[in-house]
Amino acid sequence: MPVYVYHCDYCGFQFEQQQKFSDNPLKKCPDCRKNSLHKVYTPVGIIYKGSGFYSTDHRSSSGAVTSSKPKTEKKKAEKKSEQAKTPANSEKGSTSTESD
């Protein structure tokens, strides 16, 4: 059952009430007994994790999930990882030995 937040416009009293979806909203304030209650609607925070799902994503016949990245993006990622493996100072080191 959801929990609703109610606020009284007359006295400012605010409280939470657990109710069924089918229950009628409360009208009378339990603090001042006036008919000035209304539900307080608060935004819900949504956090998206992961890469997401797209219409191009589908399961293969073996049950493994395939990636929707184009092949060119995969090749670019492979090139970047290869460049990271090679030391950047290898050329500088060879030129310094030749000048000696």
N, C-alpha and C positions, 0 to 999 in steps of 0.2 A: 504494500500500500504506500502511495506517495505521501510525503510530508509537505504541507502547504504553510506558507507564512501569511499571517493576517495582520493588518494594521488598522487601528481605530483612528478615524479622522477627528473625533471629538476630543479624546483624552491623550492620544498618541501612544497608547499601549500597543506593543507588538509581541506576537507569540507564534509558535509553530503548532500545527494540528495535523495529526495523522488521520487521513480520510480515504475512503474508497473513491474510485472514479465516479461511481454512480451516486454518491452522497451529494446532497444540495450544499452549496457554499454557506458558511456561517454568516449570520446577519447581526446578531447581538453581541456586543463587547462583554466579555466576562468581568472586566474591571469596573466600567462605569454603567453597564446595562443599557447603553444607547444603541440604536440600530444604525451604526455608522462604520461597520467593518467592511473592508475590501481586501481581496487577495493581493499580495505583493508578488509581482513577476520579476524574477531575476534572470539575467542571461546565463546560459549554461556554457561553461568553458569546454572547448573541444580541442583535443591534442591529436594531431595526425602524426603517426610514427611509421617509419618505413618508406619505401619508394612509392607505394600506392598501387592501385589496380587500374588497369586501363582496358578498353574494349579489345585491344590487340593481345592482351595477356590471355593465355589459355594453357591448359594442361596437355602435355604430350600423351601419347597412347601408353607410355610406360608409367605415367603418373607423376613424372618430374615436371616442375614448373619451368617454363622457358622464359627467357628475358625478352623484353620488347625493344631493347636498344638496337639501333641500326648497326650493321657490321662496321661502318666507318668509325663510329664512336668507340667500338671495342678495339679497333686497330690503333686509334689515337691513345687510348688508355695503355695498351701494351707498349707503345713507343715511349710514353712517359715513364713507365716503370723500368724499361731498359736504360733510359737516359739517367735515371736516378741511381742505377747500379754502377755505372761507369764513373770513376772519379773525375772531377772537373779539373783537377790540377795535373793530370797525366801529361798534357801537352806542355805545360809550363816547366815541368820537371825535365823533359827531354831537351828543351831548348837551352836550359841552364847548363846541362852537361856538355852540350856541343860548344858553348862559348868558352869553356875552360881549357 
